[in-house]
Amino acid sequence: MDVRKIAKLAHLEISDAEVALYTPQMADIVKYVEQLNELDTDDIEPMLGGLTTEGETTLTIREDLVQPSLGQKAALSEAPSGVAGHFQVPKVLS
């Protein structure tokens, strides 16, 4: 488990002590999640969806209907920063 690489991808600076702390924790997490590979899912239909903030199951099987788009002005109205009709975001690549 390359904790330093993961930290770099997440733009986090971590100390040697944190690497020593997080490496076994992350290995345990991966080991736990890998248990899912042991489940027999041959007869399970793939599904997308999740829960609402109220914890209710969302309806994910519906007809795909064409609807009007939100529009540039409305989309940018709630953005923290917009420049020349575009979302302005912090630079993440060097």
C-alpha positions, 0 to 999 in steps of 0.5 A: 500500500503506497500511502505516500502516493495516495496522499500526493494524489489527494494533495495531502502532506503527511509525515513519516509517523502518519505513513506508519500509522495509515499504512496498516489501516489502509491495508486493513480497509482494502482487505475488508473490501476485497471480501466482496470478491468472495460473494456469488453475484452471478444471479444479481442484476446490476443496479445503480442508485442509492439513498436519499438524504432521508435514507429512503431508497431512490427509484433508479429505473425510469424512462430517460426523458429529454428535458431542457437544460439548466442554462448557463446563467442559472448554473453559474448563479450558485457558483463560488466563482465564474469568469466569462461564462465558465466555472472558475476552479483552483489550478490542480496541475503543475 
